[in-house]
């Protein structure tokens, strides 16, 4: 575990210690597609649990819109930026109530990246100290104020593309993955970086790029 990760964990613990005990700390982890958000979230969650905190890890990928909604032929990157995820439902139905009450029972409709139809997913959390949310576009201007702490996971587009090809998460061939990332996902991230300045507005900054220092497991 790197010094930067340890510092981030200490910062989260300090923020939780200073928080009103009636509510949970809402921490966001974001970065470009392929930055390693899930990996970092798992590292942080394990360390926070080891410190005695009850953690609710939540990924935003299940809150995708159906393909017919999130993709479009006209201006595909901007359309994806605007319509990829059901953020309003995610925050109103799950994240904000959980932050406020520390416990929740909620059944949501999830949509996997390769699916065309949603399926039910039940969330059940009790007496949570820290809600740890990871996903793309979390620090849009309208969403950033909800987070008590924002952690940006930095990675080059080149390394992120290598990871995307390796994981084949979208069910695409390498050539299809390259085309999708170059025409939709990375241009959409460029819009996010320019419009929302998520790096500059983050409270913590972690580099997860093997050329600049990947985070240790």
Phi, psi and omega in degrees: 000131184282164177300321180298321178293316178299319179297321179295318177298315178299322180294319178296315180297320179294319179295321178293320181298329182271358187274152170301127185291350180282348180226167181267159174275129179258114183245128177254138174240119182221169181172178180291165174304128179088008181285343182097033184297317180296320178297314181293320179299320179295320177299311183294318181299317180297317181292321180292322176295323178296335179276358178099005179270145174270122188245137173251101178276130182225126175259144184275350186301327179291350182258024174296150167283159175301155181307322182294340180265318187276343179246148176208150179285326180276124179048060189298325182292312180295322178297317180296317178303318183280330193232010185295319191231153179269067185296320183300316179294317180302311183287314185291323186266337186234299192293311183291318174297321179293321176298319184285324189248346180073351179221151179198150166234118184209134175253123182242161172267124180254153179225111176288160183299327183262003184268159174247347179232143179282165176222155182285140176226125183261132175253133178218110180228142180229136173049047182284140174267319187226125173263120185247107186250130178234141178165172179283155172061016183295334185257033168304155184304324182283340184260329186307321182297341180289336188271135173287324176220139178239125180245120178262129179257111188265140182199144178288155177298325181297311180293320179299322179294320176302316179295319180298320179294318182295318185277335180047041187294329182274004180073025183255157172288165178306317180295319179293322178298313179302315181297316182294318181290325182281335183256337184239294193292310181290319174299325176295322177293324177298322175298315180299314181297320181283320186277321191251348181048054184294327177297311185292332183266003179282151176274332179223152188225118180240132178265125177232069186218119187300339178277345181236002179117081178294151181285136180285148178284000000 
